[in-house]
């Protein structure tokens, strides 16, 4: 979550009326955590690469391109999923879906 929020802060730099919305939903089987910003959005050409290690659009020295890759792999390691909804110039939303732990009797 910290990495997603930091990426949102970076995308909001210089934007009028910057907003980050954090939301959580749960049902009997899953928990969803959502990070949405009204930043610059992700260009369509970059969407297929955003979870690749060392992929970054940040200037040299401002990012290594590991944050989203690590998030993606950690969430997968917890049998979860991560998805992105974005539109250039409008918003980016990451949704993390995790199975709720089963109570052991």
Order of alpha helices (4+ residues) and beta strands (2+ residues): alpha-beta-beta-alpha-beta-beta
